[in-house]
């Protein structure tokens, strides 16, 4: 045996002896590696979570961990019912102040000024992907619709005052039981939208505080410590708005589409006429809308955005923008507003008396999130109060008048 080989063997032997002497000196701690503490079949042992699972003696594996939300999952805010009741009471108190006895009609507590009401066709597209074929999008068909375009402030103001804008769609001839118990047999489905992709409040706790500050006339105090919310309000009010039927609208809050959470949007197929007119009177938005709708058909595409990530696209925070790069909007329908006169007899009164709520809805389109849950009670009670004060019965339309 060569001298080199003898040296190698001697080194190996020394290492084995050293290891044997060292092993008994390890402290008696929980085992560090359990190679087969689970599945006995070594071929499938790696599939067991305990296989070669390194344990830290100082870590308690049984400690509860905060669960991540699932897709389309809602969570109830602490004290949610009381917060909603407080918001409702504040809304009714504001209406009592704005419309004392003798001042009639009592207008809506939000979006009281209508730019115009139009009749339209809501054309559901053919060959939609399976994940989009729920509710009114289940089969291709054309629904008659009524659409109210409105100003977004809580009081009627001149159109020259910067403010948001609303688009509320009511589909007619929609079969199936609806979520709103008082109108479960109505054949309508509503989609309500604003001309900005996010809301300006994160939760009901803040929304309730905002309403209290509004009652005191101190709304600026609410935004003093909330720069993100203030930025959202200012951005919403500063959107270019020169023609209500030539701007894009978003749902802001999420809804179901079958098993998925979605947001929806309506975008004009041509935006070429959203240009500032030469003159801007107190009702110039209505005049611009009247001129365009009175001279040509107007088209919108209606699209939905599926929630892809429950953390970055949350259900319970409508101030958080859902990234269109992560989940693009997918077109599901075309809206056709045929040429018409928005000053037709009875149209202004109908624009005032129609009720729009996210809860005029099939279960497949159920509203999601705390803001929408608050609307269930608030919209109903405010509408009930207005109709009682104005002596106007509430009835969902069955056809285009």
C-alpha positions in Angstrom: 0.0 0.0 0.0 1.4 3.3 -1.0 2.3 6.0 1.5 -0.4 8.3 0.1 -3.2 5.8 0.5 -2.2 5.1 4.1 -2.4 8.8 4.9 -5.9 9.1 3.3 -7.2 6.2 5.3 -5.7 7.6 8.5 -7.5 10.9 8.0 -10.9 9.2 7.3 -10.6 7.1 10.4 -9.8 10.1 12.5 -12.9 11.9 11.2 -15.2 9.0 12.1 -13.7 8.8 15.6 -14.2 12.5 16.1 -17.8 12.3 14.9 -18.6 9.4 17.3 -17.1 11.3 20.2 -19.0 14.5 19.4 -22.6 13.0 18.9 -23.2 12.3 22.6 -22.4 15.9 23.5 -25.4 17.3 21.6 -28.0 18.7 24.1 -31.3 16.9 24.5 -33.4 19.2 22.3 -36.4 18.5 20.0 -35.1 16.7 17.0 -33.9 18.9 14.2 -34.6 16.6 11.2 -37.2 13.9 10.9 -36.5 12.3 7.5 -39.4 9.8 7.6 -41.7 11.2 10.2 -44.8 10.7 8.1 -45.3 8.6 4.9 -43.4 5.4 5.3 -43.0 4.9 1.6 -39.7 6.7 0.8 -40.8 7.2 -2.8 -43.7 9.4 -1.6 -42.2 10.6 1.6 -41.2 13.9 0.0 -44.8 14.8 -0.5 -45.4 14.8 3.2 -45.0 18.3 4.8 -43.2 16.7 7.7 -40.5 15.0 5.5 -37.2 16.7 6.2 -39.0 19.5 7.9 -36.5 21.5 9.9 -37.9 22.5 13.3 -36.8 25.5 15.3 -37.0 24.6 19.0 -38.0 28.2 19.7 -40.9 28.2 17.2 -44.4 27.3 18.2 -45.9 25.7 15.1 -49.4 25.7 16.8 -49.5 29.5 17.0 -52.5 30.8 15.1 -51.7 32.7 11.9 -53.8 35.4 10.3 -55.6 33.8 7.3 -55.3 35.6 4.0 -58.7 36.5 2.4 -60.0 34.3 -0.4 -61.2 35.5 -3.7 -64.6 37.2 -3.5 -64.5 36.9 0.3 -66.3 39.6 2.4 -65.5 40.5 6.0 -67.9 42.3 8.3 -66.5 45.4 10.0 -66.7 45.7 13.8 -69.9 47.4 14.7 -71.0 47.5 11.1 -74.8 47.6 11.8 -74.5 50.6 14.2 -72.3 52.4 11.6 -74.8 51.9 8.9 -77.6 53.1 11.1 -75.6 56.2 12.0 -74.9 57.0 8.3 -78.6 56.5 7.5 -79.7 58.8 10.3 -77.2 61.5 9.2 -78.4 61.2 5.6 -82.1 61.6 6.7 -81.2 64.5 9.0 -79.4 66.3 6.1 -82.5 65.9 3.9 -84.7 67.3 6.6 -82.4 70.3 6.8 -82.2 70.8 3.0 -86.0 70.3 2.4 -88.0 71.7 5.3 -91.8 71.5 5.2 -93.1 73.3 2.2 -90.0 72.7 0.1 -90.8 70.1 -2.4 -89.9 67.9 -4.1 -87.4 66.2 -1.8 -84.5 65.3 -4.0 -82.0 62.4 -3.8 -79.4 62.6 -1.0 -76.8 61.9 -3.7 -76.8 62.7 -7.5 -79.9 64.9 -7.2 -79.2 66.7 -10.5 -79.9 64.7 -13.7 -78.2 65.7 -16.9 -80.6 63.5 -18.8 -82.5 60.2 -19.0 -82.2 58.1 -22.2 -83.7 54.9 -23.4 -81.1 52.4 -24.7 -80.3 48.9 -25.8 -78.0 46.7 -23.7 -76.6 44.1 -26.2 -75.0 41.1 -24.5 -72.2 39.7 -26.7 -72.0 36.2 -28.2 -69.2 33.7 -27.5 -68.2 35.1 -24.1 -65.7 33.0 -22.0 -67.3 30.5 -19.6 -66.2 32.5 -16.6 -68.3 35.5 -17.8 -71.5 33.8 -18.7 -73.6 34.4 -15.5 -76.7 36.4 -14.8 -77.7 38.8 -17.6 -74.5 37.7 -19.5 -75.5 34.0 -19.5 -76.8 34.1 -23.1 -76.5 36.6 -25.9 -79.6 38.9 -26.1 -80.6 42.5 -26.1 -82.2 44.2 -23.1 -84.2 47.4 -23.2 -82.6 49.9 -20.8 -83.1 53.3 -19.1 -79.9 55.2 -18.3 -79.7 58.3 -16.0 -76.7 60.6 -16.3 -76.2 62.8 -13.3 -74.0 65.2 -11.3 -72.2 63.6 -8.4 -72.6 66.2 -5.6 -75.1 65.9 -2.8 -76.7 69.3 -3.7 -77.8 70.7 -7.0 -75.1 73.0 -8.3 -74.1 74.6 -11.6 -72.3 72.4 -14.1 -69.3 74.8 -14.0 -68.6 73.7 -10.4 -66.1 70.8 -10.5 -67.8 67.6 -9.4 -68.1 63.9 -10.3 -70.6 62.4 -12.7 -72.8 59.3 -12.5 -74.2 56.8 -15.0 -77.0 54.5 -13.7 -78.3 51.7 -16.0 -81.6 49.9 -15.4 -82.1 46.8 -17.6 -85.7 45.8 -18.3 -87.2 42.4 -18.8 -84.7 40.6 -16.5 -86.3 37.4 -15.3 -85.5 35.8 -12.0 -85.9 36.5 -8.3 -84.0 39.7 -7.2 -82.1 40.3 -4.0 -84.2 43.3 -2.8 -86.9 41.6 -0.8 -89.4 44.4 -1.3 -89.0 44.1 -5.1 -88.0 40.5 -5.5 -90.3 40.0 -8.4 -89.3 43.1 -10.3 -87.9 42.5 -13.8 -85.0 45.0 -13.6 -81.3 44.9 -13.0 -79.3 48.0 -12.1 -75.6 48.9 -12.7 -74.5 52.1 -11.0 -71.2 53.9 -11.8 -69.1 57.0 -11.3 -66.6 58.6 -13.6 -63.6 57.6 -11.5 -62.2 54.0 -10.9 -62.1 54.2 -7.0 -64.2 55.4 -4.2 -62.8 58.0 -1.8 -63.4 56.2 1.5 -61.8 52.9 2.7 -64.4 51.7 5.2 -67.6 52.3 7.0 -66.0 53.7 10.1 -64.5 56.5 8.1 -67.7 56.9 6.1 -69.7 57.4 9.2 -67.2 60.0 10.5 -67.4 61.8 7.2 -71.2 62.0 7.5 -71.0 63.4 11.1 -68.6 66.1 9.9 -70.9 67.0 7.1 -73.7 67.5 9.5 -71.5 69.9 11.5 -70.4 71.7 8.3 -66.8 70.7 9.1 -66.1 68.3 6.2 -62.6 69.7 5.8 -61.6 68.4 9.2 -62.2 64.8 7.9 -59.6 65.2 5.1 -57.0 67.1 7.2 -55.4 63.8 8.3 -56.4 61.7 5.2 -54.2 62.8 2.2 -55.0 59.7 0.2 -58.8 60.2 0.5 -58.4 63.9 -0.2 -56.4 63.1 -3.4 -59.1 60.7 -4.5 -61.8 63.4 -4.1 -59.8 66.0 -5.9 -59.0 63.6 -8.7 -62.6 62.6 -9.0 -63.7 66.2 -9.3 -61.0 67.3 -11.7 -61.7 64.7 -14.4 -62.3 66.3 -17.8 -66.0 66.6 -18.1 -67.6 68.4 -21.0 -70.1 65.8 -22.2 -71.7 63.2 -19.9 -72.1 60.7 -22.8 -68.5 60.8 -23.8 -66.6 59.9 -20.7 -65.8 56.6 -19.0 -67.6 55.3 -15.8 -66.6 52.7 -13.2 -68.5 50.7 -10.6 -65.8 51.6 -7.9 -67.1 48.9 -5.6 -67.0 45.1 -6.4 -69.8 42.7 -7.3 -70.3 39.1 -7.9 -70.3 37.6 -11.4 -71.2 34.0 -10.6 -68.4 32.8 -8.2 -66.0 35.6 -9.0 -65.7 39.1 -7.7 -65.6 41.8 -10.4 -65.8 45.5 -11.1 -67.5 46.8 -14.2 -67.0 49.8 -16.4 -68.7 51.6 -19.3 -66.5 53.4 -21.9 -67.6 55.4 -24.9 -66.5 53.8 -28.1 -65.9 57.3 -29.5 -64.5 60.0 -27.1 -64.0 62.6 -29.8 -66.6 65.0 -28.5 -65.6 65.4 -24.8 -64.3 68.8 -25.6 -65.0 72.1 -23.8 -67.8 74.0 -25.5 -67.5 77.7 -26.4 -69.9 78.7 -23.7 -70.6 77.0 -20.4 -73.8 78.0 -18.7 -75.2 76.6 -15.4 -76.7 73.5 -17.2 -74.3 73.2 -20.2 -73.7 69.5 -19.6 -77.4 68.8 -20.3 -77.3 71.0 -23.4 -74.2 69.3 -24.8 -75.8 65.9 -24.1 -79.1 66.9 -25.6 -77.3 68.1 -28.8 -75.3 64.9 -29.3 -78.1 62.4 -28.4 -80.5 64.4 -30.5 -78.4 64.2 -33.6 -76.8 60.7 -33.6 -76.7 57.2 -31.9 -74.2 57.0 -29.1 -72.3 53.7 -28.2 -70.6 52.4 -25.1 -68.8 49.2 -24.4 -69.6 47.5 -21.1 -66.8 45.5 -19.6 -65.9 43.6 -16.4 -62.6 43.1 -14.5 -62.2 39.8 -12.6 -60.5 39.9 -9.2 -57.1 38.2 -9.6 -55.6 38.7 -6.2 -57.5 39.1 -2.9 -54.7 41.2 -1.3 -53.9 43.7 -4.0 -57.4 43.7 -5.4 -59.4 43.8 -2.1 -63.2 43.4 -1.8 -63.5 45.5 1.4 -61.3 48.6 0.4 -62.9 50.5 -2.5 -60.2 53.1 -2.3 -57.7 50.5 -3.6 -57.3 50.5 -7.4 -57.6 47.2 -9.1 -54.7 47.1 -11.6 -55.8 46.7 -15.2 -52.4 45.4 -16.1 -52.9 42.5 -13.7 -56.5 41.9 -14.7 -57.7 43.7 -17.9 -61.3 44.6 -18.4 -63.1 42.2 -20.7 -66.0 43.4 -22.9 -69.3 41.7 -22.3 -71.9 44.0 -23.9 -72.5 47.0 -26.1 -74.8 49.9 -25.1 -76.6 51.6 -27.9 -78.3 54.9 -27.1 -80.4 55.7 -30.2 -81.0 59.2 -31.4 -83.7 60.8 -29.3 -85.0 63.9 -27.6 -84.2 64.0 -23.9 -86.9 66.7 -23.4 -89.7 64.3 -24.3 -92.8 64.9 -22.2 -92.5 63.2 -18.8 -88.8 62.3 -19.2 -87.6 64.9 -16.6 -90.1 63.6 -14.1 -89.2 60.0 -14.8 -85.5 60.8 -14.3 -86.4 62.2 -10.9 -88.7 59.4 -9.8 -86.8 56.3 -11.0 -85.0 54.5 -8.2 -81.5 53.0 -8.8 -79.8 50.8 -6.3 -77.1 48.1 -6.6 -79.5 45.7 -4.9 -81.9 45.8 -7.8 -80.0 42.7 -8.8 -79.9 39.0 -9.5 -78.0 36.9 -7.0 -75.4 36.3 -9.7 -74.5 40.0 -9.6 -74.8 40.5 -5.8 -73.0 43.7 -4.5 -69.9 43.0 -2.4 -68.1 44.9 0.4 -69.1 47.1 3.3 -70.0 50.1 1.1 -72.5 48.1 -0.9 -73.9 46.4 2.2 -74.6 49.9 3.6 -76.4 50.8 0.5 -78.9 48.1 1.0 -80.5 49.8 4.0 -79.6 53.5 3.2 -80.9 53.5 -0.4 -84.1 51.8 0.6 -84.9 54.1 3.6 -83.9 57.3 1.8 -86.0 56.4 -1.2 -88.9 55.5 1.1 -88.6 58.9 2.8 -88.5 60.8 -0.4 -91.5 59.1 -1.9 -93.5 59.6 1.2 -92.7 63.3 1.3 -93.3 63.7 -2.5 -96.4 61.5 -2.5 -95.0 59.4 -5.3 -95.5 55.6 -5.4 -92.5 53.4 -6.0 -92.8 51.0 -8.9 -90.2 49.4 -11.1 -90.8 49.9 -14.9 -91.6 47.0 -17.1 -91.1 48.7 -20.5 -89.7 51.8 -22.1 -92.4 54.5 -21.7 
